[in-house]
């Protein structure tokens, strides 16, 4: 096993990176089906108008323990700083004029990390505490421009082919769906509510998992393509490692960093969607007026404000929450923005914020201890997935509305924030509703047109 914060270079030669402009309309997800036996990463976030598809692992950064984000920061700077970068036609984003002023593109590290800082158990063996890889090939679309990043060990280039032929399927055997007992979860929720009333906790986020059998026609790539189409307001991601894949479509951003500026948001408090336009409007208004949801949301806002103070030089917080609309639910949403202090990067922000009260609770040490005892199998659920470049800029999305796929089954995760005023039955209904964000894509064999 690699030492914490280690860098593993899969090549014995020095690395060089060739970056060149690419066709911005090609189907990036097709790369993954054309190269089904490699580690892979896919990311699409319409809010930032960015898509990334990456293949292979030339080098990797692994870290675990309480200092894993600092380890990752140092290791990522080392690996990205040692690559010789060449531009086939000049930097794609070279700022020759003020109107086009952008820093040149760099190689990327892609990957994610788990909820807990230790390596997760059992089925998560291909997803350690933190793993980011330097892919051998990446296709990136950023707004109206696109480019490829090819990493070589000073050897002839290898470019994945893109074919218009029917995509290959990952033929996995179907399994049997097994639900986590609802009664056990309801009892645990009732205990949590009593602890909140007694003052032991202010909030705790309890998760529940469900095992879903997959058909012979199922492909993780196809599921991601469907999610991209059906959930355009979310960040959709796929991390394929070994024989497993972790995928999801999350509404919650952990952090976005661009040239020293950052964005994050509080997303807490929810209400199901209505069945008619009139009911939809009424439910959204009820969410804004609900004292319980306002309490849950304010806890997250206050905690984010406190956690960001040590890493930012200025901070802007929206004065009041707005309603965020998803296909399955409404959420209260408060955006944050600001500037980082000198020499801070994406991993610094992740280390400051994770775990937020939106996925863990308050006080964090107590709730983390409880979750480690009662939900040790969370793995990368409620961790984060994303990317970082050589400037320390990048984006991480909280891995919600997510599932681990392996050996003919998918384990789907969802959670609910428990605060004073919560009702166990209502919270269970919320968790079940959140799971529907993924179950449709997992149960469908063939996606609609779409993708990165």
MILUM-475082 format. One record per residue (C-alpha): residue in three letters; x, y, z. Coordinates in steps of 0.25 Angstrom, whole numbers, m for minus. Each point is the difference from the previous one (the first is absolute). Layout:
<r code="ALA" c1="X" c2="Y" c3="Z"/>
...
END
This chain:
<r code="UNK" c1="0" c2="0" c3="0"/>
<r code="UNK" c1="5" c2="14" c3="m3"/>
<r code="UNK" c1="4" c2="9" c3="11"/>
<r code="UNK" c1="m10" c2="11" c3="4"/>
<r code="UNK" c1="2" c2="12" c3="m10"/>
<r code="UNK" c1="8" c2="m9" c3="m9"/>
<r code="UNK" c1="1" c2="2" c3="m15"/>
<r code="UNK" c1="1" c2="m12" c3="m9"/>
<r code="UNK" c1="6" c2="2" c3="m14"/>
<r code="UNK" c1="m5" c2="m11" c3="m9"/>
<r code="UNK" c1="12" c2="3" c3="m10"/>
<r code="UNK" c1="15" c2="m1" c3="3"/>
<r code="UNK" c1="2" c2="12" c3="m10"/>
<r code="UNK" c1="m2" c2="15" c3="3"/>
<r code="UNK" c1="m14" c2="4" c3="m4"/>
<r code="UNK" c1="m4" c2="10" c3="m11"/>
<r code="UNK" c1="m14" c2="6" c3="m3"/>
<r code="UNK" c1="m5" c2="4" c3="m13"/>
<r code="UNK" c1="m12" c2="9" c3="m1"/>
<r code="UNK" c1="m7" c2="3" c3="m13"/>
<r code="UNK" c1="m13" c2="6" c3="m4"/>
<r code="UNK" c1="m11" c2="m10" c3="m3"/>
<r code="UNK" c1="m14" c2="m1" c3="m6"/>
<r code="UNK" c1="m10" c2="5" c3="10"/>
<r code="UNK" c1="m12" c2="m8" c3="m4"/>
<r code="UNK" c1="6" c2="m14" c3="0"/>
<r code="UNK" c1="m7" c2="m9" c3="10"/>
<r code="UNK" c1="10" c2="m1" c3="11"/>
<r code="UNK" c1="m7" c2="m12" c3="7"/>
<r code="UNK" c1="2" c2="m9" c3="m12"/>
<r code="UNK" c1="15" c2="0" c3="4"/>
<r code="UNK" c1="m4" c2="m8" c3="13"/>
<r code="UNK" c1="m7" c2="m11" c3="m8"/>
<r code="UNK" c1="10" c2="m1" c3="m10"/>
<r code="UNK" c1="11" c2="m2" c3="11"/>
<r code="UNK" c1="m8" c2="m9" c3="10"/>
<r code="UNK" c1="12" c2="m6" c3="7"/>
<r code="UNK" c1="7" c2="13" c3="5"/>
<r code="UNK" c1="m2" c2="9" c3="12"/>
<r code="UNK" c1="m9" c2="11" c3="m4"/>
<r code="UNK" c1="m6" c2="13" c3="4"/>
<r code="UNK" c1="m12" c2="8" c3="m5"/>
<r code="UNK" c1="m5" c2="13" c3="5"/>
<r code="UNK" c1="m11" c2="10" c3="m6"/>
<r code="UNK" c1="m5" c2="12" c3="7"/>
<r code="UNK" c1="m9" c2="9" c3="m8"/>
<r code="UNK" c1="1" c2="11" c3="10"/>
<r code="UNK" c1="14" c2="2" c3="m3"/>
<r code="UNK" c1="m1" c2="m4" c3="m15"/>
<r code="UNK" c1="11" c2="m10" c3="2"/>
<r code="UNK" c1="1" c2="m15" c3="m3"/>
<r code="UNK" c1="12" c2="m9" c3="2"/>
<r code="UNK" c1="3" c2="m15" c3="m5"/>
<r code="UNK" c1="13" c2="m6" c3="4"/>
<r code="UNK" c1="6" c2="m14" c3="m2"/>
<r code="UNK" c1="11" c2="m8" c3="7"/>
<r code="UNK" c1="10" c2="3" c3="11"/>
<r code="UNK" c1="14" c2="4" c3="m3"/>
<r code="UNK" c1="2" c2="5" c3="15"/>
<r code="UNK" c1="m9" c2="0" c3="12"/>
<r code="UNK" c1="m1" c2="8" c3="13"/>
<r code="UNK" c1="m5" c2="m8" c3="12"/>
<r code="UNK" c1="m1" c2="6" c3="14"/>
<r code="UNK" c1="m7" c2="m4" c3="13"/>
<r code="UNK" c1="m2" c2="4" c3="15"/>
<r code="UNK" c1="m3" c2="13" c3="6"/>
<r code="UNK" c1="10" c2="8" c3="m9"/>
<r code="UNK" c1="m4" c2="m6" c3="m13"/>
<r code="UNK" c1="m3" c2="13" c3="m7"/>
<r code="UNK" c1="13" c2="6" c3="4"/>
<r code="UNK" c1="7" c2="m13" c3="m5"/>
<r code="UNK" c1="m8" c2="1" c3="m13"/>
<r code="UNK" c1="3" c2="15" c3="m2"/>
<r code="UNK" c1="15" c2="m3" c3="1"/>
<r code="UNK" c1="0" c2="m12" c3="m8"/>
<r code="UNK" c1="m9" c2="6" c3="m11"/>
<r code="UNK" c1="9" c2="12" c3="m1"/>
<r code="UNK" c1="12" c2="m9" c3="m1"/>
<r code="UNK" c1="m5" c2="m9" c3="m11"/>
<r code="UNK" c1="m7" c2="11" c3="m9"/>
<r code="UNK" c1="13" c2="9" c3="2"/>
<r code="UNK" c1="9" c2="m10" c3="m6"/>
<r code="UNK" c1="m7" c2="m3" c3="m13"/>
<r code="UNK" c1="6" c2="7" c3="m12"/>
<r code="UNK" c1="m12" c2="7" c3="m7"/>
<r code="UNK" c1="0" c2="2" c3="m15"/>
<r code="UNK" c1="m11" c2="7" c3="m8"/>
<r code="UNK" c1="m3" c2="m6" c3="m14"/>
<r code="UNK" c1="m5" c2="13" c3="m6"/>
<r code="UNK" c1="3" c2="10" c3="11"/>
<r code="UNK" c1="m8" c2="1" c3="13"/>
<r code="UNK" c1="m15" c2="m2" c3="m2"/>
<r code="UNK" c1="m3" c2="10" c3="10"/>
<r code="UNK" c1="12" c2="9" c3="m2"/>
<r code="UNK" c1="m4" c2="15" c3="3"/>
<r code="UNK" c1="6" c2="7" c3="m12"/>
<r code="UNK" c1="m11" c2="11" c3="2"/>
<r code="UNK" c1="m8" c2="5" c3="12"/>
<r code="UNK" c1="m12" c2="m6" c3="m5"/>
<r code="UNK" c1="6" c2="m13" c3="m1"/>
<r code="UNK" c1="9" c2="0" c3="12"/>
<r code="UNK" c1="0" c2="m14" c3="6"/>
<r code="UNK" c1="12" c2="m7" c3="6"/>
<r code="UNK" c1="5" c2="m12" c3="m9"/>
<r code="UNK" c1="m7" c2="m14" c3="3"/>
<r code="UNK" c1="8" c2="m10" c3="8"/>
<r code="UNK" c1="m1" c2="m14" c3="3"/>
<r code="UNK" c1="m10" c2="m5" c3="10"/>
<r code="UNK" c1="m2" c2="m9" c3="12"/>
<r code="UNK" c1="m13" c2="m7" c3="1"/>
<r code="UNK" c1="m7" c2="m8" c3="11"/>
<r code="UNK" c1="m6" c2="2" c3="13"/>
<r code="UNK" c1="0" c2="m4" c3="15"/>
<r code="UNK" c1="m8" c2="m7" c3="10"/>
<r code="UNK" c1="m9" c2="5" c3="11"/>
<r code="UNK" c1="9" c2="m5" c3="11"/>
<r code="UNK" c1="15" c2="2" c3="0"/>
<r code="UNK" c1="4" c2="m15" c3="1"/>
<r code="UNK" c1="m1" c2="m10" c3="m11"/>
<r code="UNK" c1="m14" c2="m5" c3="m1"/>
<r code="UNK" c1="m4" c2="m15" c3="2"/>
<r code="UNK" c1="m5" c2="m11" c3="m9"/>
<r code="UNK" c1="m5" c2="4" c3="m14"/>
<r code="UNK" c1="7" c2="13" c3="0"/>
<r code="UNK" c1="14" c2="m7" c3="m1"/>
<r code="UNK" c1="2" c2="7" c3="m14"/>
<r code="UNK" c1="m3" c2="14" c3="7"/>
<r code="UNK" c1="10" c2="3" c3="11"/>
<r code="UNK" c1="m1" c2="12" c3="9"/>
<r code="UNK" c1="5" c2="10" c3="m10"/>
<r code="UNK" c1="4" c2="m3" c3="m15"/>
<r code="UNK" c1="3" c2="9" c3="m11"/>
<r code="UNK" c1="6" c2="m5" c3="m13"/>
<r code="UNK" c1="8" c2="7" c3="m11"/>
<r code="UNK" c1="m7" c2="m6" c3="m12"/>
<r code="UNK" c1="7" c2="m4" c3="m13"/>
<r code="UNK" c1="m10" c2="7" c3="m8"/>
<r code="UNK" c1="m11" c2="10" c3="3"/>
<r code="UNK" c1="m10" c2="7" c3="m9"/>
<r code="UNK" c1="m5" c2="14" c3="6"/>
<r code="UNK" c1="m11" c2="9" c3="m4"/>
<r code="UNK" c1="0" c2="14" c3="7"/>
<r code="UNK" c1="m11" c2="8" c3="m6"/>
<r code="UNK" c1="2" c2="2" c3="m15"/>
<r code="UNK" c1="14" c2="m6" c3="0"/>
<r code="UNK" c1="5" c2="m14" c3="1"/>
<r code="UNK" c1="13" c2="m6" c3="1"/>
<r code="UNK" c1="7" c2="m13" c3="2"/>
<r code="UNK" c1="11" c2="m3" c3="11"/>
<r code="UNK" c1="9" c2="m12" c3="m4"/>
<r code="UNK" c1="11" c2="m4" c3="10"/>
<r code="UNK" c1="12" c2="m8" c3="m5"/>
<r code="UNK" c1="13" c2="m6" c3="5"/>
<r code="UNK" c1="7" c2="5" c3="m12"/>
<r code="UNK" c1="m6" c2="m11" c3="m8"/>
<r code="UNK" c1="m8" c2="0" c3="m13"/>
<r code="UNK" c1="m14" c2="6" c3="3"/>
<r code="UNK" c1="m12" c2="m9" c3="3"/>
<r code="UNK" c1="m14" c2="6" c3="m3"/>
<r code="UNK" c1="m13" c2="m7" c3="3"/>
<r code="UNK" c1="m8" c2="m2" c3="m12"/>
<r code="UNK" c1="m14" c2="6" c3="m1"/>
<r code="UNK" c1="m10" c2="m9" c3="m8"/>
<r code="UNK" c1="m14" c2="3" c3="m4"/>
<r code="UNK" c1="m3" c2="m15" c3="1"/>
<r code="UNK" c1="m10" c2="m5" c3="11"/>
<r code="UNK" c1="7" c2="1" c3="13"/>
<r code="UNK" c1="5" c2="m12" c3="7"/>
<r code="UNK" c1="m8" c2="m5" c3="13"/>
<r code="UNK" c1="5" c2="m4" c3="13"/>
<r code="UNK" c1="m7" c2="m13" c3="1"/>
<r code="UNK" c1="m2" c2="m2" c3="15"/>
<r code="UNK" c1="m9" c2="m11" c3="6"/>
<r code="UNK" c1="m13" c2="5" c3="6"/>
<r code="UNK" c1="m1" c2="m1" c3="15"/>
<r code="UNK" c1="m11" c2="1" c3="11"/>
<r code="UNK" c1="m5" c2="14" c3="6"/>
<r code="UNK" c1="2" c2="0" c3="15"/>
<r code="UNK" c1="m5" c2="12" c3="8"/>
<r code="UNK" c1="6" c2="4" c3="13"/>
<r code="UNK" c1="m11" c2="m3" c3="10"/>
<r code="UNK" c1="m8" c2="13" c3="2"/>
<r code="UNK" c1="m3" c2="m4" c3="14"/>
<r code="UNK" c1="14" c2="1" c3="4"/>
<r code="UNK" c1="2" c2="13" c3="m6"/>
<r code="UNK" c1="m12" c2="6" c3="6"/>
<r code="UNK" c1="4" c2="m4" c3="14"/>
<r code="UNK" c1="14" c2="6" c3="m2"/>
<r code="UNK" c1="m7" c2="13" c3="m5"/>
<r code="UNK" c1="m9" c2="0" c3="12"/>
<r code="UNK" c1="13" c2="m2" c3="9"/>
<r code="UNK" c1="7" c2="12" c3="m7"/>
<r code="UNK" c1="m12" c2="9" c3="2"/>
<r code="UNK" c1="0" c2="m3" c3="15"/>
<r code="UNK" c1="15" c2="3" c3="1"/>
<r code="UNK" c1="m3" c2="13" c3="m7"/>
<r code="UNK" c1="m11" c2="4" c3="9"/>
<r code="UNK" c1="9" c2="m3" c3="12"/>
<r code="UNK" c1="11" c2="9" c3="m5"/>
<r code="UNK" c1="10" c2="m11" c3="m4"/>
<r code="UNK" c1="m1" c2="4" c3="m15"/>
<r code="UNK" c1="m5" c2="11" c3="m8"/>
<r code="UNK" c1="m1" c2="m8" c3="m13"/>
<r code="UNK" c1="4" c2="m13" c3="m6"/>
<r code="UNK" c1="m1" c2="m5" c3="m14"/>
<r code="UNK" c1="m4" c2="m15" c3="m1"/>
<r code="UNK" c1="1" c2="m8" c3="m13"/>
<r code="UNK" c1="m6" c2="m12" c3="m5"/>
<r code="UNK" c1="4" c2="m9" c3="m11"/>
<r code="UNK" c1="m7" c2="m10" c3="m9"/>
<r code="UNK" c1="5" c2="m11" c3="m9"/>
<r code="UNK" c1="m6" c2="0" c3="m14"/>
<r code="UNK" c1="2" c2="m11" c3="m10"/>
<r code="UNK" c1="5" c2="3" c3="m14"/>
<r code="UNK" c1="m4" c2="m6" c3="m13"/>
<r code="UNK" c1="9" c2="m6" c3="m10"/>
<r code="UNK" c1="m1" c2="12" c3="m8"/>
<r code="UNK" c1="5" c2="10" c3="10"/>
<r code="UNK" c1="11" c2="9" c3="m2"/>
<r code="UNK" c1="5" c2="10" c3="10"/>
<r code="UNK" c1="4" c2="9" c3="m12"/>
<r code="UNK" c1="m14" c2="0" c3="m5"/>
<r code="UNK" c1="m6" c2="3" c3="13"/>
<r code="UNK" c1="9" c2="12" c3="1"/>
<r code="UNK" c1="m4" c2="5" c3="m14"/>
<r code="UNK" c1="m15" c2="m1" c3="5"/>
<r code="UNK" c1="3" c2="7" c3="12"/>
<r code="UNK" c1="7" c2="11" c3="m7"/>
<r code="UNK" c1="m13" c2="2" c3="m9"/>
<r code="UNK" c1="m10" c2="m1" c3="11"/>
<r code="UNK" c1="7" c2="8" c3="11"/>
<r code="UNK" c1="6" c2="12" c3="m7"/>
<r code="UNK" c1="1" c2="8" c3="13"/>
<r code="UNK" c1="9" c2="m10" c3="7"/>
<r code="UNK" c1="15" c2="m4" c3="m1"/>
<r code="UNK" c1="0" c2="m14" c3="m6"/>
<r code="UNK" c1="12" c2="m9" c3="2"/>
<r code="UNK" c1="6" c2="m13" c3="m2"/>
<r code="UNK" c1="12" c2="m6" c3="6"/>
<r code="UNK" c1="4" c2="m14" c3="m6"/>
<r code="UNK" c1="11" c2="m8" c3="8"/>
<r code="UNK" c1="3" c2="m14" c3="m1"/>
<r code="UNK" c1="m13" c2="m8" c3="m2"/>
<r code="UNK" c1="m8" c2="10" c3="7"/>
<r code="UNK" c1="m7" c2="14" c3="m3"/>
<r code="UNK" c1="m5" c2="11" c3="9"/>
<r code="UNK" c1="m9" c2="9" c3="m7"/>
<r code="UNK" c1="m10" c2="11" c3="3"/>
<r code="UNK" c1="m7" c2="13" c3="m3"/>
<r code="UNK" c1="1" c2="10" c3="12"/>
<r code="UNK" c1="m6" c2="13" c3="2"/>
<r code="UNK" c1="10" c2="4" c3="11"/>
<r code="UNK" c1="13" c2="7" c3="m3"/>
<r code="UNK" c1="11" c2="m2" c3="10"/>
<r code="UNK" c1="9" c2="11" c3="m6"/>
<r code="UNK" c1="4" c2="6" c3="m13"/>
<r code="UNK" c1="13" c2="8" c3="m1"/>
<r code="UNK" c1="5" c2="8" c3="m12"/>
<r code="UNK" c1="12" c2="9" c3="1"/>
<r code="UNK" c1="m1" c2="2" c3="15"/>
<r code="UNK" c1="m15" c2="3" c3="0"/>
<r code="UNK" c1="m9" c2="m11" c3="6"/>
<r code="UNK" c1="m15" c2="m3" c3="0"/>
<r code="UNK" c1="m8" c2="m10" c3="9"/>
<r code="UNK" c1="m14" c2="m1" c3="5"/>
<r code="UNK" c1="m9" c2="m4" c3="11"/>
<r code="UNK" c1="m10" c2="m10" c3="m5"/>
<r code="UNK" c1="m9" c2="m5" c3="12"/>
<r code="UNK" c1="m15" c2="m1" c3="2"/>
<r code="UNK" c1="m8" c2="m7" c3="m10"/>
<r code="UNK" c1="m14" c2="m2" c3="m5"/>
<r code="UNK" c1="m6" c2="m10" c3="m10"/>
<r code="UNK" c1="m4" c2="5" c3="m14"/>
<r code="UNK" c1="m15" c2="2" c3="m2"/>
<r code="UNK" c1="m8" c2="m8" c3="m10"/>
<r code="UNK" c1="m6" c2="12" c3="m7"/>
<r code="UNK" c1="5" c2="14" c3="m3"/>
<r code="UNK" c1="m9" c2="6" c3="11"/>
<r code="UNK" c1="5" c2="m11" c3="10"/>
<r code="UNK" c1="14" c2="3" c3="m4"/>
<r code="UNK" c1="m1" c2="14" c3="3"/>
<r code="UNK" c1="m7" c2="m2" c3="14"/>
<r code="UNK" c1="11" c2="m10" c3="4"/>
<r code="UNK" c1="11" c2="10" c3="m4"/>
<r code="UNK" c1="m7" c2="11" c3="9"/>
<r code="UNK" c1="m2" c2="m10" c3="11"/>
<r code="UNK" c1="15" c2="m3" c3="0"/>
<r code="UNK" c1="4" c2="14" c3="1"/>
<r code="UNK" c1="m10" c2="2" c3="12"/>
<r code="UNK" c1="3" c2="m13" c3="7"/>
<r code="UNK" c1="7" c2="3" c3="14"/>
<r code="UNK" c1="6" c2="m14" c3="0"/>
<r code="UNK" c1="7" c2="1" c3="m13"/>
<r code="UNK" c1="4" c2="14" c3="3"/>
<r code="UNK" c1="7" c2="m5" c3="13"/>
<r code="UNK" c1="7" c2="m11" c3="m8"/>
<r code="UNK" c1="5" c2="10" c3="m11"/>
<r code="UNK" c1="5" c2="10" c3="10"/>
<r code="UNK" c1="8" c2="m10" c3="7"/>
<r code="UNK" c1="7" c2="m3" c3="m13"/>
<r code="UNK" c1="2" c2="15" c3="m4"/>
<r code="UNK" c1="6" c2="3" c3="14"/>
<r code="UNK" c1="10" c2="m12" c3="m1"/>
<r code="UNK" c1="4" c2="4" c3="m14"/>
<r code="UNK" c1="3" c2="14" c3="4"/>
<r code="UNK" c1="8" c2="m4" c3="12"/>
<r code="UNK" c1="8" c2="m11" c3="m8"/>
<r code="UNK" c1="4" c2="9" c3="m11"/>
<r code="UNK" c1="5" c2="12" c3="9"/>
<r code="UNK" c1="14" c2="m6" c3="1"/>
<r code="UNK" c1="2" c2="m3" c3="m15"/>
<r code="UNK" c1="m6" c2="13" c3="m6"/>
<r code="UNK" c1="3" c2="15" c3="m1"/>
<r code="UNK" c1="m14" c2="4" c3="m3"/>
<r code="UNK" c1="m13" c2="m7" c3="1"/>
<r code="UNK" c1="m14" c2="3" c3="m6"/>
<r code="UNK" c1="m12" c2="m7" c3="4"/>
<r code="UNK" c1="m14" c2="2" c3="m6"/>
<r code="UNK" c1="m9" c2="7" c3="10"/>
<r code="UNK" c1="m11" c2="m11" c3="m1"/>
<r code="UNK" c1="m2" c2="m13" c3="m6"/>
<r code="UNK" c1="m7" c2="m3" c3="m13"/>
<r code="UNK" c1="m7" c2="m13" c3="m5"/>
<r code="UNK" c1="8" c2="m9" c3="m8"/>
<r code="UNK" c1="m8" c2="m9" c3="m10"/>
<r code="UNK" c1="4" c2="m14" c3="m3"/>
<r code="UNK" c1="m9" c2="m11" c3="m7"/>
<r code="UNK" c1="m3" c2="m7" c3="13"/>
<r code="UNK" c1="0" c2="11" c3="11"/>
<r code="UNK" c1="2" c2="15" c3="4"/>
<r code="UNK" c1="12" c2="4" c3="8"/>
<r code="UNK" c1="3" c2="13" c3="8"/>
<r code="UNK" c1="13" c2="5" c3="m7"/>
<r code="UNK" c1="9" c2="12" c3="5"/>
<r code="UNK" c1="13" c2="3" c3="m9"/>
<r code="UNK" c1="13" c2="4" c3="6"/>
<r code="UNK" c1="12" c2="6" c3="m8"/>
<r code="UNK" c1="13" c2="7" c3="4"/>
<r code="UNK" c1="15" c2="0" c3="m2"/>
<r code="UNK" c1="10" c2="m10" c3="6"/>
<r code="UNK" c1="12" c2="5" c3="8"/>
<r code="UNK" c1="13" c2="m1" c3="m7"/>
<r code="UNK" c1="5" c2="m14" c3="m4"/>
<r code="UNK" c1="m13" c2="m7" c3="3"/>
<r code="UNK" c1="m6" c2="m10" c3="m10"/>
<r code="UNK" c1="m12" c2="m9" c3="m2"/>
<r code="UNK" c1="6" c2="m10" c3="10"/>
<r code="UNK" c1="1" c2="10" c3="10"/>
<r code="UNK" c1="m15" c2="4" c3="m1"/>
<r code="UNK" c1="m4" c2="m15" c3="0"/>
<r code="UNK" c1="8" c2="m2" c3="13"/>
<r code="UNK" c1="m6" c2="12" c3="6"/>
<r code="UNK" c1="m15" c2="m4" c3="m4"/>
<r code="UNK" c1="m1" c2="m15" c3="0"/>
<r code="UNK" c1="m8" c2="m5" c3="7"/>
<r code="UNK" c1="m11" c2="11" c3="m1"/>
<r code="UNK" c1="m12" c2="0" c3="9"/>
<r code="UNK" c1="m8" c2="m3" c3="m12"/>
<r code="UNK" c1="6" c2="m14" c3="m1"/>
<r code="UNK" c1="4" c2="m2" c3="14"/>
<r code="UNK" c1="m6" c2="8" c3="11"/>
<r code="UNK" c1="3" c2="9" c3="12"/>
<r code="UNK" c1="9" c2="m2" c3="9"/>
<r code="UNK" c1="9" c2="m6" c3="m11"/>
<r code="UNK" c1="9" c2="m9" c3="9"/>
<r code="UNK" c1="m13" c2="m6" c3="7"/>
<r code="UNK" c1="m7" c2="m3" c3="m13"/>
<r code="UNK" c1="12" c2="m5" c3="m7"/>
<r code="UNK" c1="2" c2="m10" c3="12"/>
<r code="UNK" c1="m15" c2="m4" c3="m1"/>
<r code="UNK" c1="0" c2="m2" c3="m15"/>
<r code="UNK" c1="13" c2="m8" c3="0"/>
<r code="UNK" c1="m6" c2="m9" c3="10"/>
<r code="UNK" c1="m14" c2="m2" c3="m7"/>
<r code="UNK" c1="4" c2="3" c3="m15"/>
<r code="UNK" c1="14" c2="m5" c3="m2"/>
<r code="UNK" c1="m3" c2="m4" c3="m14"/>
<r code="UNK" c1="m3" c2="14" c3="m5"/>
<r code="UNK" c1="13" c2="m1" c3="m9"/>
<r code="UNK" c1="0" c2="12" c3="m10"/>
<r code="UNK" c1="m14" c2="3" c3="3"/>
<r code="UNK" c1="m1" c2="14" c3="5"/>
<r code="UNK" c1="15" c2="2" c3="m3"/>
<r code="UNK" c1="3" c2="7" c3="m13"/>
<r code="UNK" c1="4" c2="m2" c3="m14"/>
<r code="UNK" c1="7" c2="10" c3="m10"/>
<r code="UNK" c1="13" c2="5" c3="m6"/>
<r code="UNK" c1="11" c2="10" c3="3"/>
<r code="UNK" c1="10" c2="6" c3="m10"/>
<r code="UNK" c1="15" c2="5" c3="2"/>
<r code="UNK" c1="m5" c2="14" c3="5"/>
<r code="UNK" c1="m7" c2="m7" c3="11"/>
<r code="UNK" c1="m14" c2="4" c3="m6"/>
<r code="UNK" c1="m11" c2="m10" c3="m2"/>
<r code="UNK" c1="m13" c2="m5" c3="5"/>
<r code="UNK" c1="m5" c2="m10" c3="10"/>
<r code="UNK" c1="m15" c2="m5" c3="1"/>
<r code="UNK" c1="m5" c2="m6" c3="12"/>
<r code="UNK" c1="m3" c2="m15" c3="m4"/>
<r code="UNK" c1="m15" c2="0" c3="3"/>
<r code="UNK" c1="m11" c2="m7" c3="m8"/>
<r code="UNK" c1="11" c2="m11" c3="m3"/>
<r code="UNK" c1="2" c2="m15" c3="m1"/>
<r code="UNK" c1="12" c2="m10" c3="0"/>
<r code="UNK" c1="m2" c2="m10" c3="m11"/>
<r code="UNK" c1="7" c2="m13" c3="0"/>
<r code="UNK" c1="m3" c2="m15" c3="m4"/>
<r code="UNK" c1="m14" c2="2" c3="m5"/>
<r code="UNK" c1="m5" c2="9" c3="11"/>
<r code="UNK" c1="0" c2="14" c3="4"/>
<r code="UNK" c1="m1" c2="6" c3="14"/>
<r code="UNK" c1="m7" c2="13" c3="0"/>
<r code="UNK" c1="2" c2="10" c3="12"/>
<r code="UNK" c1="m9" c2="11" c3="5"/>
<r code="UNK" c1="m1" c2="8" c3="13"/>
<r code="UNK" c1="m8" c2="10" c3="8"/>
<r code="UNK" c1="4" c2="11" c3="10"/>
<r code="UNK" c1="m6" c2="m3" c3="13"/>
<r code="UNK" c1="m3" c2="13" c3="9"/>
<r code="UNK" c1="m10" c2="4" c3="10"/>
<r code="UNK" c1="m14" c2="m1" c3="m6"/>
<r code="UNK" c1="4" c2="m12" c3="m8"/>
<r code="UNK" c1="m10" c2="m12" c3="m2"/>
<r code="UNK" c1="6" c2="m14" c3="m2"/>
<r code="UNK" c1="m11" c2="m4" c3="m10"/>
<r code="UNK" c1="2" c2="14" c3="m8"/>
<r code="UNK" c1="15" c2="m2" c3="0"/>
<r code="UNK" c1="m1" c2="m14" c3="m6"/>
<r code="UNK" c1="m10" c2="5" c3="m11"/>
<r code="UNK" c1="11" c2="11" c3="m3"/>
<r code="UNK" c1="11" c2="m11" c3="m1"/>
<r code="UNK" c1="m9" c2="m9" c3="m9"/>
<r code="UNK" c1="m3" c2="12" c3="m9"/>
<r code="UNK" c1="15" c2="4" c3="m2"/>
<r code="UNK" c1="3" c2="m15" c3="m4"/>
<r code="UNK" c1="m9" c2="2" c3="m12"/>
<r code="UNK" c1="10" c2="10" c3="m6"/>
<r code="UNK" c1="8" c2="m13" c3="m3"/>
<r code="UNK" c1="m8" c2="m12" c3="0"/>
<r code="UNK" c1="m7" c2="4" c3="m14"/>
<r code="UNK" c1="14" c2="1" c3="m7"/>
<r code="UNK" c1="5" c2="m13" c3="7"/>
<r code="UNK" c1="m12" c2="m8" c3="m4"/>
<r code="UNK" c1="0" c2="5" c3="m15"/>
<r code="UNK" c1="8" c2="m8" c3="m10"/>
<r code="UNK" c1="1" c2="10" c3="m11"/>
<r code="UNK" c1="1" c2="16" c3="2"/>
<r code="UNK" c1="m6" c2="11" c3="m7"/>
<r code="UNK" c1="10" c2="8" c3="m9"/>
<r code="UNK" c1="9" c2="9" c3="8"/>
<r code="UNK" c1="13" c2="0" c3="8"/>
<r code="UNK" c1="13" c2="8" c3="2"/>
END
